[in-house]
Amino acid sequence: MSGALLSFAFEVPAKNEASARMALLSHWAQCRHTNVSRCCSVILGSVLVSAALSVSAESQHYDVFVSNERSGDVTVIDGTSDAVVATFPVGKRPRGIHATPDGKRIFVTLSGSPRMAPGVDTERAPSDKAADGLGVIDPNARKLIDRWHVGSDPEQFAISKDGKFAFIANEDDASAAIVDLSSGQSRGKVKVSEEPEGMGVNPVNGEVYVTCEEKGEVFAIAPDEQRVLAKIDTGGRPRSVAFLPGGSRAYVACESGGYVAVIDTALHELFAKIKLPQGSLPMGTAISIDGKELFVSTGRGNTVAVIDTRTNAVSATVPVGARAWGIALSPDGSKLYSANGASDDVSVVDVNARKQLKRIKVGSGPWGVTIVRTHK
C-alpha cells in the first residue's frame, strides 16, 4: 500500500491537471481487481493530488500593479487574463512601486515636483511639497489608504527582506531615508551624493545600494548602522540596481552610458561593464528566479535586453512599447511586464519564447511595475 501511495502522491502532481485526472481514473478502474487496502490508497492519493493541483493553480494567480506618472493613478492587471481590472487615484507623479514580501501592502512614491528633463534648473518651476510622500495601498481593496511624508521628492525605493523597512531615495536632499513600514515613522537617513535614484537590497547581507545620477556613483550602506560602507564609481547616470539571488553581484543600469555596471559586492568594486545595443538608455532591471538571466529595459531603445549573467553578454533583445521603463517578472518567471511610458501601455513578454505577447493600455505615463500573488 505505502509504495503505491507514494508513487501516486508524489509523481502525479509534477504532471499537468489532465494527466493527473487520467491517472486517477486508471487507478479507480484497477480497484475492481484489487483489495480494499489498494482502493484506500487510491482514495487518499486522489485527495492529495486534488490538494496539490489546487495549491499549484492558486500559486499562479497574481495581479500586476502599474504606477502611472502623468495621470496620477495605479492600474491593476489580472495576471491570468492580462486584462485591466481596476484603476484608482493615488496622488501626484506616482513612480517607484513595490509590494511587501507577504503581499499585504503596496507602497508607491508620490511627488509634487514638476516633470523636467535632466539638467534643467528645477527652480524655474514651482514644486508642491505637500504632495510628496509614500502612498500606502491595500491591494485587495485596490485603493490608497494612507500617505506618509518621507522626505523631499521621493522617486525609487526598496523594501527590506523582512518587509519591515523601506529605503527611499530623496532626490532633493541627496539622502536615503529609512522608514518603518508599520508606522510610517522615519528611522533616520544617510547622506549620499546628488540625485539619488535607484535603491536595492542585497538579499543575503541586507546592504542597501543607492544609485546617484549626477556624479555616476553607487553607495553601499549598512542600514542598521546608518552609515556608508563604500562608494563605487560607475559613471553613466546609474538608475536601478538588481542583485543575484546569492548576493555576490549587483547589476546597475547606467542610462546615459548605455551599459550595465557589474559590482563585486564582497569587494565593493566595479567588476565589469556590459555594453547594450546601440540606442539603449537602460533603466529598469530584473533578475530571473535562478539568477542566470538579467532583464534590462532600454528606455527609448524600446526593447528589453536579456543578459546571460554567467557570461555577462547580451543574449537577446525583445521589442516592446515606447520608452520601456519599470519591469517585473511574474511569480513563476515565465512572463515579464514592461511599463512603456511614451506609449501608455504595458508589454507582456514571454520570457522563454523571447517575444512580446501583447500590449495593454493603462494610464498616462506608466512608470513602475510590481506584482502581488492573489488567492482566487
C-alpha positions in Angstrom: 0.0 0.0 0.0 2.6 2.5 1.0 4.6 2.1 -2.2 1.6 2.6 -4.4 0.6 5.6 -2.4 4.0 7.2 -2.5 4.2 6.7 -6.3 0.8 8.1 -6.8 1.0 11.1 -4.4 4.4 12.3 -5.4 4.7 11.6 -9.2 1.3 12.8 -10.3 1.5 16.4 -9.0 4.5 17.0 -11.3 2.3 16.4 -14.3 -0.5 18.7 -15.6 -4.1 18.5 -14.4 -5.3 16.4 -17.4 -2.6 13.8 -16.8 -3.4 13.7 -13.1 -7.1 13.0 -13.8 -6.3 10.3 -16.3 -4.0 8.6 -13.8 -6.7 8.8 -11.2 -9.3 7.2 -13.5 -6.8 4.5 -14.3 -6.3 3.7 -10.6 -10.0 3.7 -10.0 -10.5 1.2 -12.8 -7.9 -1.1 -11.2 -9.8 -1.0 -7.9 -12.2 -3.6 -9.1 -9.4 -6.1 -9.3 -7.6 -5.2 -6.1 -8.2 -5.4 -2.4 -9.7 -2.8 -0.2 -6.3 -1.6 1.0 -5.4 -0.8 -2.5 -8.6 1.2 -3.0 -8.0 3.2 0.1 -4.6 4.2 -1.2 -6.2 5.5 -4.4 -8.8 7.5 -2.4 -6.1 9.1 -0.2 -4.0 9.7 -3.3 -6.8 11.4 -5.1 -7.2 13.8 -2.1 -3.5 14.6 -2.2 -3.5 15.2 -5.9 -6.5 17.4 -5.7 -4.9 19.5 -3.0 -1.6 19.7 -4.9 -3.4 20.8 -8.1 -5.4 23.4 -6.1 -2.3 24.8 -4.4 -0.4 24.8 -7.7 -3.2 26.7 -9.5 -3.7 29.1 -6.7 0.0 30.0 -6.5 0.0 31.1 -10.2 -2.7 33.8 -9.7 -1.3 37.3 -9.4 -2.1 40.9 -10.0 0.1 43.4 -11.7 0.1 47.0 -10.3 1.3 49.8 -12.6 2.1 53.3 -11.4 1.1 56.0 -14.0 3.2 59.1 -13.5 1.2 61.6 -15.6 -2.3 60.5 -14.8 -1.6 60.1 -11.0 -3.2 56.7 -10.7 -2.4 53.0 -10.5 -3.7 50.4 -12.9 -4.3 46.8 -11.9 -3.9 44.0 -14.4 -5.1 40.4 -13.8 -2.1 38.2 -14.4 -4.1 35.3 -15.7 -6.1 37.1 -18.4 -3.6 40.0 -18.8 -6.6 42.4 -18.8 -7.1 45.6 -16.8 -9.4 45.0 -13.9 -9.1 48.3 -12.0 -7.7 51.8 -11.9 -7.6 54.1 -8.8 -6.1 57.5 -8.0 -3.1 57.8 -5.7 -1.7 61.3 -6.0 0.8 63.3 -8.0 3.5 61.6 -10.0 3.4 58.0 -8.7 6.7 56.4 -9.7 8.5 53.8 -7.7 6.1 51.0 -6.6 6.8 47.8 -4.6 4.9 45.3 -2.5 5.9 43.9 0.8 7.2 40.3 0.7 3.8 39.0 2.1 1.9 41.0 -0.5 -0.4 42.6 2.1 0.6 46.1 1.3 1.9 48.0 -1.7 3.8 51.3 -1.4 4.3 53.9 -4.1 6.3 57.1 -4.1 4.5 60.4 -4.8 6.0 63.7 -5.8 4.8 67.3 -6.2 8.0 68.3 -8.1 7.4 69.1 -11.8 8.4 66.7 -14.6 11.6 68.2 -16.2 14.3 66.9 -18.4 17.7 66.1 -16.9 19.9 69.2 -16.5 17.0 71.7 -16.4 17.0 74.1 -13.5 14.2 72.8 -11.2 13.9 76.2 -9.6 12.3 77.5 -12.8 9.1 75.5 -11.9 7.3 75.5 -8.6 7.0 72.4 -6.5 4.1 71.2 -4.5 5.9 69.7 -1.5 2.6 68.9 0.2 2.1 66.3 -2.5 5.4 64.5 -1.7 5.1 61.2 0.2 4.9 57.4 0.2 1.4 56.2 -0.6 0.1 53.1 1.2 -2.1 50.8 -0.9 -4.4 48.0 0.1 -4.0 45.5 -2.8 -7.2 43.6 -2.0 -9.4 46.7 -1.8 -7.4 48.3 -4.7 -7.3 51.8 -3.1 -4.9 54.2 -1.4 -5.4 54.0 2.4 -2.7 56.4 3.7 0.1 58.7 2.7 3.3 59.3 4.7 5.7 62.2 4.5 9.1 60.5 3.9 11.3 63.3 2.6 11.6 65.6 -0.4 10.8 64.3 -4.0 11.0 60.6 -3.3 11.4 58.5 -6.5 12.6 55.0 -6.1 12.8 52.8 -3.0 13.4 49.2 -1.9 11.9 47.1 0.9 13.9 45.1 3.4 13.7 41.3 3.1 11.7 41.0 6.2 9.3 43.7 5.0 9.7 46.0 8.0 11.6 48.9 6.4 11.7 50.9 3.2 14.8 52.6 2.0 13.8 55.7 -0.1 15.8 57.8 -2.5 15.0 61.5 -1.8 16.4 63.4 -4.8 16.1 67.0 -3.5 18.2 66.5 -0.3 20.7 63.8 -1.6 19.8 61.3 1.0 18.4 57.8 1.6 15.6 57.7 4.1 14.9 54.7 6.3 11.1 54.4 7.1 9.4 52.0 9.4 6.6 50.4 7.4 4.5 49.5 10.4 4.1 53.2 11.4 5.4 55.4 8.6 7.9 56.9 11.0 11.4 57.9 10.0 14.2 55.8 11.4 16.9 58.0 10.1 18.6 58.9 6.8 22.0 58.5 5.2 23.6 61.3 3.2 24.8 60.3 -0.3 25.5 62.4 -3.4 23.4 64.4 -5.8 20.2 63.0 -7.3 19.9 59.6 -5.6 17.7 57.5 -7.8 17.7 53.7 -7.6 17.6 51.5 -4.5 18.3 47.8 -4.0 18.8 45.5 -1.0 21.3 42.7 -1.1 19.2 39.5 -0.4 22.0 37.9 1.6 23.6 40.6 3.8 21.0 43.3 3.7 23.3 46.0 2.5 21.4 48.8 0.7 22.7 50.1 -2.6 21.8 53.7 -3.7 22.5 54.9 -7.3 23.2 58.6 -7.6 22.8 60.0 -11.1 24.6 63.3 -11.1 28.2 62.0 -10.4 27.7 58.4 -11.5 28.1 56.8 -8.1 26.7 53.9 -6.2 26.7 54.0 -2.4 26.7 50.8 -0.3 25.0 51.4 3.0 24.8 49.4 6.3 21.2 50.2 7.2 21.4 49.1 10.9 24.4 51.3 11.4 23.1 54.0 9.1 26.5 54.6 7.5 28.1 54.4 4.1 30.3 51.4 3.6 31.7 52.2 0.2 31.3 54.5 -2.8 31.6 52.8 -6.3 32.1 54.9 -9.4 30.1 53.6 -12.3 29.6 56.6 -14.5 26.8 56.8 -17.0 23.9 58.1 -14.8 23.1 55.0 -12.8 19.4 54.3 -12.4 18.3 51.0 -11.0 20.1 48.1 -9.3 19.4 44.3 -9.0 21.2 41.6 -7.2 21.9 37.9 -8.0 20.0 35.7 -5.6 23.2 34.8 -3.8 24.1 38.5 -3.4 27.6 38.2 -4.9 26.9 40.6 -7.8 24.9 43.8 -8.2 23.8 45.0 -11.7 23.3 48.7 -12.2 21.6 50.1 -15.3 23.6 53.2 -16.4 21.3 55.2 -18.6 23.4 57.7 -20.4 26.3 55.3 -20.7 24.2 52.7 -22.5 25.6 49.9 -20.3 25.1 47.8 -17.2 27.7 48.1 -14.5 28.5 44.9 -12.6 29.7 45.3 -9.0 31.5 42.7 -6.9 29.6 43.1 -3.6 32.2 41.5 -1.4 34.9 44.0 -2.5 32.5 46.9 -3.3 34.3 47.3 -6.6 33.3 47.7 -10.2 33.7 44.3 -11.8 32.6 44.8 -15.5 30.6 46.9 -17.8 28.1 45.2 -20.2 27.5 47.3 -23.3 23.9 47.2 -24.6 22.8 47.6 -28.2 23.1 51.0 -29.9 20.4 53.4 -28.8 19.8 51.8 -25.4 19.1 54.0 -22.4 18.8 51.4 -19.7 16.6 52.0 -16.7 14.8 49.0 -15.2 16.3 45.7 -14.0 15.0 42.3 -13.0 16.8 39.1 -12.2 15.4 35.6 -13.1 14.5 33.3 -10.3 17.6 31.1 -10.9 19.8 34.2 -11.3 21.0 33.1 -14.7 19.5 36.0 -16.6 19.2 39.7 -16.1 16.5 41.7 -17.9 17.0 45.4 -18.6 14.6 47.9 -20.0 16.3 50.2 -22.5 14.2 53.3 -22.3 13.9 54.9 -25.7 15.6 51.9 -27.1 12.1 50.4 -26.9 13.3 46.9 -26.0 14.0 44.7 -23.1 17.6 43.3 -23.2 18.4 39.8 -21.9 21.8 39.3 -20.4 23.4 35.9 -19.5 24.8 36.5 -16.0 27.3 33.7 -16.5 29.0 35.3 -19.5 27.9 39.0 -18.9 26.9 39.1 -22.6 23.6 40.2 -24.2 21.8 37.0 -25.4 18.6 38.6 -26.8 16.6 41.8 -27.2 12.8 41.8 -27.2 10.9 44.8 -28.9 8.3 46.3 -26.6 6.4 49.6 -26.4 7.8 53.1 -26.5 10.2 54.1 -23.7 10.4 50.9 -21.7 10.8 51.8 -18.0 9.9 49.8 -15.0 9.9 46.0 -15.4 8.9 43.0 -13.2 8.7 39.2 -13.6 5.7 37.0 -12.9 6.0 34.8 -9.8 7.0 31.8 -11.8 9.3 33.8 -14.1 7.5 32.9 -17.3 6.3 36.4 -18.1 7.8 39.9 -17.9 5.8 43.1 -17.7 7.3 46.3 -19.0 5.8 49.8 -18.3 6.1 51.8 -21.5 6.0 55.5 -20.6 5.6 57.0 -24.0 3.0 54.6 -25.5 0.9 54.5 -22.3 0.8 50.7 -22.2 2.3 47.6 -20.6 4.0 45.0 -22.7 3.6 41.3 -21.7 6.7 39.3 -22.7 7.0 35.5 -23.0 10.4 35.0 -21.3 11.1 31.6 -22.9 10.0 32.5 -26.4 11.7 35.9 -26.2 8.7 37.7 -27.7 6.0 40.2 -26.9 2.7 38.6 -26.4 0.5 41.7 -26.2 0.3 45.3 -25.1 -2.2 46.5 -22.5 -3.4 50.1 -22.4 -3.1 51.6 -19.0 -3.0 55.2 -17.6 -0.8 58.1 -18.8 2.9 57.7 -18.4 3.3 54.2 -16.9 6.4 54.2 -14.8 6.8 51.3 -12.3 5.5 47.7 -12.0 5.0 45.4 -9.0 3.4 42.0 -8.8 1.3 40.5 -5.9 0.1 36.9 -5.6 -3.6 36.6 -5.2 -5.9 33.9 -3.9 -8.8 33.2 -6.3 
